[in-house]
């Protein structure tokens, strides 16, 4: 029997998140997955954020190219709204059913790392909607 590495990885992630849901309090799950998202952002996207440090509009122009346009990345003063019309996580975007919405705290950490880098300090990020929680899109609000 040949092992399908992608399927194996997706099932492994699903099982880890399920175990976290069963054995950890929500605060601990959030903290762990945010740390994973921050680490993911540091692998590559944070370089673009570093190049735009202090220039939010410049970074938003890059993010609009990544995410598909102006209507998906908007700014009103110190509030940024990002909408993803598809799951952007390569690890789970086409994962089998059953992956808990807990996984989406990883994306929360990604947003915190990237936008915190751009503005040079902590940001507040809210996950308003997500695919893994049954919504038709992922929607974030970032305040700095």
C-alpha positions as YAML, in Angstrom:
chain: A
units: angstrom
residues:
- id: 1
  name: UNK
  ca: [0.00, 0.00, 0.00]
- id: 2
  name: UNK
  ca: [1.39, 3.38, -1.02]
- id: 3
  name: UNK
  ca: [1.10, 6.24, 1.45]
- id: 4
  name: UNK
  ca: [-0.49, 9.44, 0.16]
- id: 5
  name: UNK
  ca: [1.51, 11.99, 2.11]
- id: 6
  name: UNK
  ca: [-0.96, 14.85, 1.60]
- id: 7
  name: UNK
  ca: [-3.90, 12.77, 2.82]
- id: 8
  name: UNK
  ca: [-1.83, 11.48, 5.74]
- id: 9
  name: UNK
  ca: [-0.81, 15.03, 6.72]
- id: 10
  name: UNK
  ca: [-4.36, 16.35, 6.54]
- id: 11
  name: UNK
  ca: [-5.73, 13.49, 8.64]
- id: 12
  name: UNK
  ca: [-2.91, 13.92, 11.15]
- id: 13
  name: UNK
  ca: [-3.70, 17.63, 11.51]
- id: 14
  name: UNK
  ca: [-7.40, 16.83, 11.92]
- id: 15
  name: UNK
  ca: [-6.63, 14.27, 14.64]
- id: 16
  name: UNK
  ca: [-4.27, 16.63, 16.50]
- id: 17
  name: UNK
  ca: [-6.88, 19.41, 16.49]
- id: 18
  name: UNK
  ca: [-9.53, 16.95, 17.65]
- id: 19
  name: UNK
  ca: [-7.28, 15.86, 20.53]
- id: 20
  name: UNK
  ca: [-6.66, 19.50, 21.43]
- id: 21
  name: UNK
  ca: [-10.43, 20.13, 21.45]
- id: 22
  name: UNK
  ca: [-10.93, 17.14, 23.75]
- id: 23
  name: UNK
  ca: [-8.06, 17.73, 26.18]
- id: 24
  name: UNK
  ca: [-7.24, 21.45, 26.31]
- id: 25
  name: UNK
  ca: [-9.14, 24.48, 27.49]
- id: 26
  name: UNK
  ca: [-10.01, 26.97, 24.75]
- id: 27
  name: UNK
  ca: [-7.42, 29.51, 25.96]
- id: 28
  name: UNK
  ca: [-4.63, 26.94, 25.59]
- id: 29
  name: UNK
  ca: [-5.86, 25.90, 22.12]
- id: 30
  name: UNK
  ca: [-5.93, 29.52, 20.99]
- id: 31
  name: UNK
  ca: [-2.43, 30.18, 22.33]
- id: 32
  name: UNK
  ca: [-0.94, 27.09, 20.69]
- id: 33
  name: UNK
  ca: [-2.51, 27.62, 17.30]
- id: 34
  name: UNK
  ca: [-1.75, 31.34, 17.24]
- id: 35
  name: UNK
  ca: [1.89, 30.41, 17.86]
- id: 36
  name: UNK
  ca: [1.73, 28.01, 14.90]
- id: 37
  name: UNK
  ca: [0.27, 30.75, 12.69]
- id: 38
  name: UNK
  ca: [2.96, 33.19, 13.73]
- id: 39
  name: UNK
  ca: [5.64, 30.62, 12.91]
- id: 40
  name: UNK
  ca: [4.04, 29.99, 9.51]
- id: 41
  name: UNK
  ca: [4.05, 33.73, 8.74]
- id: 42
  name: UNK
  ca: [7.75, 33.96, 9.68]
- id: 43
  name: UNK
  ca: [8.60, 31.31, 7.06]
- id: 44
  name: UNK
  ca: [7.91, 33.76, 4.24]
- id: 45
  name: UNK
  ca: [5.13, 36.37, 4.28]
- id: 46
  name: UNK
  ca: [6.63, 38.33, 7.14]
- id: 47
  name: UNK
  ca: [9.47, 39.35, 4.81]
- id: 48
  name: UNK
  ca: [6.99, 41.35, 2.74]
- id: 49
  name: UNK
  ca: [5.62, 42.84, 5.95]
- id: 50
  name: UNK
  ca: [9.13, 43.83, 7.09]
- id: 51
  name: UNK
  ca: [9.74, 45.55, 3.75]
- id: 52
  name: UNK
  ca: [6.59, 47.61, 4.37]
- id: 53
  name: UNK
  ca: [7.21, 48.41, 8.05]
- id: 54
  name: UNK
  ca: [5.42, 51.63, 8.86]
- id: 55
  name: UNK
  ca: [3.60, 51.75, 5.51]
- id: 56
  name: UNK
  ca: [0.28, 49.93, 5.95]
- id: 57
  name: UNK
  ca: [-1.06, 51.02, 2.57]
- id: 58
  name: UNK
  ca: [1.95, 49.58, 0.76]
- id: 59
  name: UNK
  ca: [1.47, 46.25, 2.52]
- id: 60
  name: UNK
  ca: [-2.26, 46.27, 1.79]
- id: 61
  name: UNK
  ca: [-1.47, 46.66, -1.93]
- id: 62
  name: UNK
  ca: [0.64, 43.48, -1.71]
- id: 63
  name: UNK
  ca: [-2.05, 41.67, 0.26]
- id: 64
  name: UNK
  ca: [-4.65, 42.65, -2.33]
- id: 65
  name: UNK
  ca: [-2.53, 40.98, -5.02]
- id: 66
  name: UNK
  ca: [-2.23, 37.85, -2.87]
- id: 67
  name: UNK
  ca: [-5.91, 37.70, -1.93]
- id: 68
  name: UNK
  ca: [-7.64, 38.79, -5.09]
- id: 69
  name: UNK
  ca: [-8.40, 42.48, -5.05]
- id: 70
  name: UNK
  ca: [-9.50, 45.64, -3.36]
- id: 71
  name: UNK
  ca: [-12.93, 44.32, -2.36]
- id: 72
  name: UNK
  ca: [-11.28, 41.61, -0.22]
- id: 73
  name: UNK
  ca: [-8.81, 43.86, 1.62]
- id: 74
  name: UNK
  ca: [-10.14, 47.18, 2.90]
- id: 75
  name: UNK
  ca: [-8.98, 49.82, 5.33]
- id: 76
  name: UNK
  ca: [-10.93, 52.42, 7.25]
- id: 77
  name: UNK
  ca: [-8.59, 54.43, 9.45]
- id: 78
  name: UNK
  ca: [-6.92, 52.03, 11.87]
- id: 79
  name: UNK
  ca: [-9.26, 49.13, 11.00]
- id: 80
  name: UNK
  ca: [-8.40, 46.65, 8.26]
- id: 81
  name: UNK
  ca: [-10.85, 44.05, 7.01]
- id: 82
  name: UNK
  ca: [-9.61, 40.99, 5.14]
- id: 83
  name: UNK
  ca: [-11.95, 38.52, 3.45]
- id: 84
  name: UNK
  ca: [-10.74, 35.22, 2.02]
- id: 85
  name: UNK
  ca: [-13.12, 33.70, -0.50]
- id: 86
  name: UNK
  ca: [-11.33, 30.35, -0.22]
- id: 87
  name: UNK
  ca: [-9.20, 28.67, 2.41]
- id: 88
  name: UNK
  ca: [-5.62, 29.83, 1.80]
- id: 89
  name: UNK
  ca: [-3.87, 27.35, 4.09]
- id: 90
  name: UNK
  ca: [-2.04, 24.91, 1.83]
- id: 91
  name: UNK
  ca: [-2.02, 22.32, 4.58]
- id: 92
  name: UNK
  ca: [-5.79, 21.99, 4.96]
- id: 93
  name: UNK
  ca: [-7.55, 23.94, 2.20]
- id: 94
  name: UNK
  ca: [-8.91, 20.74, 0.63]
- id: 95
  name: UNK
  ca: [-8.79, 18.58, 3.75]
- id: 96
  name: UNK
  ca: [-11.48, 16.00, 4.38]
- id: 97
  name: UNK
  ca: [-14.50, 16.98, 6.44]
- id: 98
  name: UNK
  ca: [-14.20, 16.97, 10.18]
- id: 99
  name: UNK
  ca: [-11.44, 19.48, 10.79]
- id: 100
  name: UNK
  ca: [-12.56, 21.59, 13.73]
- id: 101
  name: UNK
  ca: [-12.89, 25.36, 13.49]
- id: 102
  name: UNK
  ca: [-10.28, 25.48, 16.25]
- id: 103
  name: UNK
  ca: [-7.73, 25.20, 13.44]
- id: 104
  name: UNK
  ca: [-8.61, 28.75, 12.34]
- id: 105
  name: UNK
  ca: [-6.82, 30.22, 15.35]
- id: 106
  name: UNK
  ca: [-3.69, 29.47, 13.33]
- id: 107
  name: UNK
  ca: [-4.81, 32.07, 10.77]
- id: 108
  name: UNK
  ca: [-5.44, 34.50, 13.61]
- id: 109
  name: UNK
  ca: [-1.80, 34.15, 14.64]
- id: 110
  name: UNK
  ca: [-0.68, 34.59, 11.03]
- id: 111
  name: UNK
  ca: [-2.59, 37.88, 10.80]
- id: 112
  name: UNK
  ca: [-1.20, 39.07, 14.15]
- id: 113
  name: UNK
  ca: [2.38, 38.33, 13.12]
- id: 114
  name: UNK
  ca: [2.16, 39.92, 9.68]
- id: 115
  name: UNK
  ca: [0.22, 43.06, 10.64]
- id: 116
  name: UNK
  ca: [2.14, 43.48, 13.88]
- id: 117
  name: UNK
  ca: [5.32, 43.49, 11.81]
- id: 118
  name: UNK
  ca: [3.95, 46.12, 9.44]
- id: 119
  name: UNK
  ca: [2.77, 48.48, 12.19]
- id: 120
  name: UNK
  ca: [5.73, 47.76, 14.47]
- id: 121
  name: UNK
  ca: [3.69, 46.66, 17.48]
- id: 122
  name: UNK
  ca: [0.82, 44.56, 18.72]
- id: 123
  name: UNK
  ca: [-2.43, 44.43, 16.80]
- id: 124
  name: UNK
  ca: [-5.87, 43.15, 17.75]
- id: 125
  name: UNK
  ca: [-7.26, 40.57, 15.32]
- id: 126
  name: UNK
  ca: [-10.79, 39.18, 15.33]
- id: 127
  name: UNK
  ca: [-11.89, 36.14, 13.36]
- id: 128
  name: UNK
  ca: [-15.46, 36.99, 12.38]
- id: 129
  name: UNK
  ca: [-16.20, 34.11, 10.00]
- id: 130
  name: UNK
  ca: [-14.41, 31.01, 8.77]
- id: 131
  name: UNK
  ca: [-14.92, 28.11, 6.41]
- id: 132
  name: UNK
  ca: [-14.08, 25.56, 9.08]
- id: 133
  name: UNK
  ca: [-16.88, 26.96, 11.22]
- id: 134
  name: UNK
  ca: [-19.45, 26.63, 8.47]
- id: 135
  name: UNK
  ca: [-19.26, 30.10, 6.94]
- id: 136
  name: UNK
  ca: [-18.98, 30.88, 3.22]
- id: 137
  name: UNK
  ca: [-15.76, 32.86, 3.69]
- id: 138
  name: UNK
  ca: [-13.06, 33.69, 6.21]
- id: 139
  name: UNK
  ca: [-13.32, 37.25, 7.50]
- id: 140
  name: UNK
  ca: [-10.84, 39.03, 9.76]
- id: 141
  name: UNK
  ca: [-10.79, 42.45, 11.36]
- id: 142
  name: UNK
  ca: [-7.44, 43.93, 12.34]
- id: 143
  name: UNK
  ca: [-7.14, 46.96, 14.63]
- id: 144
  name: UNK
  ca: [-3.91, 48.80, 15.36]
...
